[in-house]
Amino acid sequence: MNFSVIDMCSTKTCLALPLILWVLINSVLTLIGSALVTFVEPQAAGSGIPQIKSYLNGIKIPGLLSLRALVAKAVGVVLSVLGGLACGKEGPMIHSGSIVAAGMSQGRARACRCDFKILKNQRTDHERRDFVSAGAAAGVSAAFGAPIGGVLFSLEEGASFWNQTLTWKMVFASMIATFTVNLVLSAVHGHPEDLSNPGLISFGKFPDISYHIIEVPVFLLMGVFGGITGALFVHINYKLTLFRKRYLCAKWLKVIEAVIVAAISAVVAFLMLYFMSDCKSATNHSEKEEHTLQIYCPDGEYSAMASIFFKTPEASLSHMLHQPLDEYSASTLAVFSVMYFMLTCWTYGLSVSSGVFIPSLLSGAAWGRLVGIGMSYLTQEAVHNIGKYALIGAACQLGGTVRMTISLTVILVECTGDITFGLPIMMVLILAKWVGDFFNTGLYDLHIQLMGLPFLPCDPPPLTIHIPAKQIMSKQVVTVRVTEKVGRIVTILEQYPHSGFPVVDDRHLVSGGYGKLKGLILRSQLLLLLRAKCFEIDKSTKVKLSLSDFQDVYPRVTPIEDLFSDEEKNFTVDLEPYMNPFPYAVRENVSLPKMYTLFRGLGLRHVIVINDTYRVQGILTRKDLAKFRARNKNLQLRIQELKVVHH
């Protein structure tokens, strides 16, 4: 291992070898992980939480829940952590849990063309979305050993649609995930009968933790500081993401950037080990440390900075929360918190599988201990319980970055196993969110905006009640007739990427317009009808498809122009047996807030706009609603209409 080489080369005559070896190991592992994500499935990049949040909001993202994404995510996050990047595995576990749940709901795997002929009644968008919500909750539960926190996370950050049935599904999935991880980890640790490992991450127990009323103002100030640093993190990451979108578009450039960050992370860590001479006596060490390293310390002592870097981020976090006051010097904590904060900010957004939970908690715990050291000069209580300041600092930093409140409170309480600090944690998280929201939006919401996804928040923009549907709808509507020619359907599918088309009756149309609304047919249905050649050649020859045919087949997006002869293009297809005869439609004078509630509450992607005689006037999509944003400038609230760019 590289830390053994560092111990052997602890003299100034042997500095180059461990540094080169460290950089080489980090770079190679990160290269493999980044290439896997970049070239196999780009949707596996990052934590996946913004994409899962968008999917549960009703946005369909190709490749997000595929088997390739699961493999790239699971293997990629292992390589990212091994590569020394400032990232965690908790966010990717949420994405992985969602992928597994989505696959289970379908009872098949499209990538390997395997259909187990089970759960056929679950093969609907609604059921799949519920399974994904439960999978996200199970991912949090498996990572933190916090089943209730996982359910609340899915409620607060994920699910846009909630009902009683979904609640028990989430609780059941979270409990099973916690038990499974507990069972496996207990067996790995050599005591399968002792189920004492509920999650992959354990903050450890706080047996004698308490706080006094005089410390509450200090906690609140830490919440303010966490909100400011969280907003700073989001702002820096925003600038970095814009730079990547502008200059790092090529896939090979994304891989090179990830390798450069891994190499610089190793160099920064090495320089901190070399210049920060925070040496502690090994004889007085409170516990036997497997990776306690002497580095550049005298005999009989070990490096406190090395005890942070040569552990997993989760172990370092637990170390921060429970070690005594004199374990780390103030200079070590200050330098580490700043440098790790910057490395985490640079890492998030790379083309690697990574999470931001544990790095934010770790940097927050570092500056939280720094506050505890300062408080030790004022009160003797901080000397014995410095871990509580590290816990509050960790909560403030993560809360100020991702702007989570309820779920993060419960997750931290479940991880620590002590309800004593439930109220202070909730107070500082709310304050951190308020302060952070004053400057910018949360990290996940920021990346949803940068990805250009038509995400609909829980409430419609204010001051939009006067905006009717006819003002924002798309008036250029592509419609099909109840009985349509094959050639026209082929032309429509080749020229327009729309996912659904209104079916109209234009027999009595006098001039202009699109005819009377009869139903809606999806693009996937039209593709299947054409490939099955359900043509109406004459009264005696007609191919019929059943509902199971549409459930069992996923039409591939392949060219269909060359599949039909000129004679076949003159045949007709009767769409009435296959179309949805009762699509969602609104009148042209319906206000934007009502349409917003309809889209978000039902997870719709499009709604047809009709007049008083049920004739089609236009169509509304999520982009038509998502482009309206409220902006507060100079204490004046204004509505901004963004420009929609079609790629």
N, C-alpha and C positions, 0 to 999 in steps of 0.2 A: 504493500500500500504506500501511497505517496507520503503519508505522515511518518512512516517508519524511515523513509529516505531523509526527510527533514530532520528527524532526530539524529540520524547518523551524520548528517552534514550540518551540524549546528555551529560550525566554525565559519569564519568569514572567507576561508579559502575554498569553500565548497557550496557557495550560494547558487551558482548557475544551475547545477544538476537538479535539485528539487524543484526550482522554479520552472525549468523547461519541462520536467516530467509532469508537474501539476497542470501547466498550460496544455500540454499535449493530451493528457487524459481528458480534461474538460472539453477540449476542442473536438476530439474524435467522437466522444459520446454525444455531444450536442449536434455535431454534423449528421450523425445517423438519425437522431430524433427529429431534427428539423427537416431533413430530406424526406423522411417517412410522412410527416405531416404535409409538407409543401407539395410533394409530387403524387402522393397516394390519395389523400383526402384533405383539402384545405379547410373544410369545416371543423376539423379536429384541432385547429389552432386555438390558443388561448384557453380560457376556462370553460367556454361553452355556455356559461350562464346567460349572457345577453341573447344568444340565439335560442336557447330553451325558453327563456322568458318571452321572446317574440313569437315562438311557435305556439305557446300556450295562450297568447293574445289573439291567435287566429291567422298568423302569417305562415305560409308554407315555404320552407327553405329546402331546396333540393340537396340531398346528401347528408343532411344533418343527423338523421336517425338511421343511417345505413350501417351495415356490418363493417364496411371499410373504415367508417368513422370510429367505430368502437375499437377496432384493432389499432388504428393510428393513435387514438386517444390514450388507450391503456398502455401500450408500449412506449409511446412518445413521452408520457409524463414520467415514466420510470427513468428514461434516458435523460430527461431534462433535470431531474433531481440529482441523478448520478453525475451529470455534467457540471454540477456546481452552480447552476443558475439560481438566482434569488427568487425561487418560486415554490409553490406547494402543490400537493396532489388532491386537495379537497374539492376545488372547483371542478376539475376533470372527473372526479368521482360522481358528481351530480349529473354531468353530461352522460357519463357511462351508464349510470342507473336509469336515466331516461331512455337511452337506446335499448337497453335490455328489456325494459318494460314495454316499449313500443313493439319490439319483436315478439314478445310473449302475447301481446294482444292480438297479433295477426295469425299466430300459429304457423308461421312460415318464414323462410329466408329467401328473399328475391335474389340475393347475390349468388347463391349456390343453387337456385331453382329448386328449393326443397319446400314441399307443402305437406304438413303433417295432418291435414284434414281435420283440424280441431279448432275450436273457438271461432267458427265461421260467423256466429251471430255477433261477434265483437269486432268484425272488420268494417267498422265505420269510423269516420273522422271523430265523432263525438266520443266513442269508447276509447279510441286510440289516445285522444287528448287526456282523458281521465287516467289512463295507464301511465302516460308520460308524467303527469303531475305526481302520481304515487311513486314513480321511479325516481324523480328528483328528490322527494322527501326521503326515500330509502337511501339515496346517495349521501345525503347530509347525515342521516342516522348512522350509516356504516362508518363514515369518516370520523364523527365526533362522539359516537355513542350517545346521541341525543335524539331519541325518537320523537318526543313532543316538539323539540326545536326543529326537527326536520319537517314536521307537518306545518308548523307556523312559518317556516322559511318558504315552503311551497305556496302557502296562502299569501304571504306578504310580498314575495319577490316574483313568484311564478304565475300561479293560476289566476286567470281573469274570469273564470266561471266556477262557481262554488255551489255545492248542494250537500245535503246530508249523506247521500250515498257515497259521494267522493270522500267525505271526511273519514268514514270508517275504512274505506279502501286504503287511504294514506296511513292511518294509524296502524292498520294490520301490516302493511308492507314495511313500515318503519320498525315495528317491533320484531318482525321476522329478520330484517336486515341486521339489527343490533344483536339478536340472538345468534345468527349465523356467524358474524364476525367474532363474537365472544367465544363461540365454540371452536372455531378454527385457530384463533390466536392462543387460546388456552392450551390446545393440543401442541401448537408450535413451541410454546414456552415450556412444555414438558409436564404440565399438570392439567390434563383434560377434565378432571373432575371438579376443578376449582374455576368456575366461570366468573373471573374477575377482570376480564378485558373487554368491556362493552363496545369499544371503538378503536379505530386505528390511532387516534390521538387521545392522550390522557394528560390533562393539566395537573393531575395529582390532587390529593386531598389537602384541604386547609383546616386542620383540626382545631386550632385555637384562634382563628381569625375573628377580628371584631373591629369596630370603628367608633370614634367619638364624634359628637356633634361639632366639635371645633374643626374636624377634618373635612366636613362636608363642603365648606367653601373652597378648600383646596381641590377636592374632587371636581367641583364645578369649573374651576379655572382650568383644570386638566381637560375637561370636556371642551371648553372653548379652544384651547390649544390644539386638541385633536381635530376639531372642525377646521381650523385654519390649515394645519398640515395636510389634512385630507383634501381640502380644496386645492392646496398647492400641488399635491400628487396628481389630482385629476387634470389640472391645468398643464403641468409639464407633460403628462402622458398624452394630452390632447395635441400639443404641439409636435410631439414625437410621431404620433399617428398620422398627422397631416403630412409630415415630412416623408414618412414611409409610403403613403399613398401617392405622393407626387414624384418621388425619385427612386423608390425601391419597388417598382412594379414587376420586374422580371423575377421569376422563381429562383434562379440561381443567386440573385442579389439578396433575396430574403434569407437563404441558407447561409450565405457569407456573413450577413449581419449577425445572425444567431451565433455563429462561430466566433466572431469578433467579440461579442458581448461575453461569451463564456471565457475567452482568453483574458479579457480585461478584468473579469470578476476574479479570476485566479491571481492575476497580478496585484490587484487591489488588496485581496486577502493576504497575500504574501508580504506586501509592504506594511500592512497593519501589524502582522506578526513580528516583523523585523524591528519596526520603530516603536511599537507600544510595549515597553518593558514592564508589563504588569505581572510580576512574578509573585506566586503564593507558595507558602510552605506546604510541601506534600505530606509531611507528618501530621499536620493539623487538619488535613482535608477531611471533611465530614463523611464522605462515602468513597468507596472504591470505584474509581473511574476507569473504564476500559481504555479510553482514548486520552488520558491525561498525558500531555507532552511537555518535555522540558524546553524544547526549542532553543532559545537563546538565554535561558535563565541559568543561574548557578546550580550546582549539584544539590539535590534535596528539595528543589523547587520546581514548579510547573507554570506554564503560561496560561493566564486566565483568558486571554484572547483566543488561544488555540482551543480551549475547552468549548468555545462558542462555534468556531468554524469547523472543527473536526467531529461534529455530531450531526445528526439529522436536524433539520430546522425544528421539528417537533420536540426532540430531546433538548435542544438549546432553549426552546421556549419554556419547557418544564423546569429547566435549570434556572432560568431567570426568575421564575415565580417562587422558587422554594429555597434557594441558597441564602445564607446569612448576609448581613450587611457588608461585611468586609470581603466578600468573594470577588467583586469587581470594583476597580477604582472609578472615580468620576470621569477621568479622561478616557478610559476604555469605553465606558458606556456612551459618552458623548460622541466620540469618533465613530464607534460602531453604528449607533442609531442613524447618524447622518449618512454614512457611506452605504449602509444597507438599504436605507430609504431610497437613495438615488439609484442603486443597482436594481431594486424592485421596480421602480418606476420605469427604468430602461427596459427591463425584461418583459414586463407585461405589454403585450402587443406584438412580440416577436412571433415568427412563424414556427412556434413550438407549442406543445401541449403544456400548459402551466396554469397555476392558480395564484390568487393574491391574498388568500385568507391568512395562512401561516406567516408569510413574510411581513404582512402588516401587523399582525399580532406580535411578532418578534421585535420589530423595530419600535413598536409602541411600548412593549414591556421594557425595552432598554431605557428609553427616556423616562418611563414611569419609575424605574429604580433610581434614576438620577434625581427625580423629584423626592423620592424617599430618602435619599442621602441628604438632601437639603433639609427635609423635615426632621431628620435625626438630630440636628442641632437645636431644634425648637422643642421637640417632645421625645421622651424616652420610649413612647409607644412605637414610633417608627423604627427604632433599633431592633425590636423583637419581631415586628410584623412588616418588614419592608416588601414582602411579596404582594400585599394588597395594593400597593402603589403600582407595582408592575402589572397587576391584573387590571386596574383601572386604566393605566396607560395603554395597554393592549386593546382594551375595549374602545377607548376613545379614538385610537388611530384607525382601527378597522371600521368603526362606525362613521368616522368622518370621511372615509374613502368610499365605502359602498352605500352609506346612508341607510343602514338597516337598524331597526330599533327593537321591536317585539321579539322577533325570532332570534336575533343575536343575544338578547338578554337571556332567553331561555336556554340557548345553546351553551353559553358560558356558565350558567348556573348548573346545568346538567353535567358539564365537563368537570367542574370543580366539586360537585357533590355537596354544595353548601348554599342554602337559600339566604344566608345572612347578608350577602352583598347584592341580593336581587334588586333592592331599591336604589342603592348608589349606582349600580351598573345601568339601570333603566334611566336614571336622571342624566348621567353623563352622555349616554347614547342619544337621547332626545336633544340635548344641548349641542352635541357635536353635529347632529343632522341639521339643526336650525342654523348654526353658524356656517356649515358647509354649503347649505342651500342658498345662503345669502350671496355667495360668490359664484357658484356654478352648480350644475347637476351632478348626480352620483356617477361613479365610474361605469357601471353597467348601462345606465341610461345614456351616457355619453357615447359609448361604443355602438349602441343601437342607432343613435342618430348618425354617427359616422358611417355606419354600414348602409344608410339610406333606407332602412326598413320602415314601412308605414305603421309604426307602433301607435296604439291608441291608449293613452293613460286612463286612469280610473274615472276622471271627470272631463267633460268637454271643455274647450277653451271658453273663458268668460266673454261676454259681450257679443256672442254669436247667435243669439236667439232670433235676430232679425234676418239672418241669412237663410233663404229658402233653398230647396233642392234644385230648382231650375237654374239657380245662379251658379252652382258649382258642378253640376252634372256634366258628363261628357255627351255631347249632342251627336257625335259621329258614332252611331251604334251599328254593329254588324249583326244582322238578323238572318235567320233561316226560316223557310216556310215549313208548314206541317208536312207537306210532301215535296221533297227537294231533289234536284238532280245531283247525281254523283259528281259530275264535273264541277259544279259550283261549290259543293262541300269541300272537294279537294283543293280548289283555289283558295277558299276561305282559310282552311287549315294551314296552307303553305304561306299565305301572306300575313296572317294575323296570329299573334301568340296568345290571344285571350283564352282564359280557362273555361268560359261559359258563353253561350249565345242564346238570346231570346228567340223563342219560336213564335211566329206571328201568322195571322191570317190577313192577307192583303187583297183578298178577292174584291172587296167593296171599297177599296181605297180610291178616292177621287183624285187627289193631287198631293204630292209630297207626303211626308210622314213615313212611318214604318209599319202600319197596320195594327190590328187588334192583338193584344197579348194573349197567347194560348198556353205558354209554358216556357221552360228553360231546359236546355240540353248542354251537358258538359263536353268539353273537348275530348276527354278520355272516352266518353260514350260514342262520339262520332268516329273516333279512330277505330274502336272495336267493331262498330257496325260496318265500316268500310273494309276492314281486314277480313271479317267474316263474310263479306259480300252479300249483305242482307238487301239485295236489290229486288225491286218489284218489276220483274220483266213483263209478266202478264198476270192475269187473275189466278192462274193455276200454279205459278212458280213464285214462291215467296219463302225466304229463310227466316225463321223465328229464333230469337235468343231469349233465354230465361234470366232471372235475376242472378242465379249462381254463376252464369257465364261472366257477368260484369264483376262479381266478387272475386272470382278465381284468377282473372287475367289482369295484369297490369300492362296496358299498351305501351310499347317503347316509343320514344320520340325519334322516329326514323323517317326518311323521305317516303312519301306515298304517291308521288306524281307518276312514277313509272310502274305502279302496280296495276294500272287499269288501261285497257285499250280504249280507242276512241268510241267504239260501240258501247262499252260499259259506262263511259262517262255520260251517255244519254239516258241511262236507266235512272229510275227514281228510287228514293228511300223514304218509307213511311216512318216519320219520327214520333208519331203520336203514342205508340205503345211504350216508348223508351224515355220520353221526356218527363220532366217534373211538371205536372199540370198545375201545381199551386206554388209557384216561386214567390219569394219575398219581393213585394213591390210597394212603393209609396207614391203618394200624390206629389205633384210638382211644387206644391206650396208648403210642404212639411219643413219644419225648421231644422237647422243643423244639430242642435242638442238632441232632438228626438232620433234623428238618424244615427247619431253617435252612439246613443244608448242601444239602439237596435243592432248595430255592427258589433259593438263590444260584448253585449249580453249574449248574442247568439254565435259569435265567432264567424261572421259572414265575411265574404270576400267581395261580393258585388250585390247590388240591389237595383232592380229595374224601376225607372221613374215613368209613371203613366199619367194620363189626363183623366177628365171626368168620364170619358167614354172608353176607358181601358186601352187606349192606343199608346204605344210606346213613344215616349218623348226623349228619353236619354237613359243613361246608366251611371250608377254611382259605384266607385271602388274605394278601397281603404285609403288609397293615395289622395283621393279628392278630399277626404276628411282630415287626414294626418298633416296636410300641408298648412293648416291653420294653427298658428302658435301664438301664445300670449307673451308679450315682451313688456317688462317693466323698466322704463327709461325715464330718469329724472322724476321719479315718483309718479309717473303717469303710465297707466296700463293701456297698452295698445295691442291690436290684433294684427299679426303679420301673416301674409299669405306667401308661402314659399313657392318657388318655381319647381315644377316636377320635370325631371330629366329622364327620358326613356332611353335605356341602354339597349 
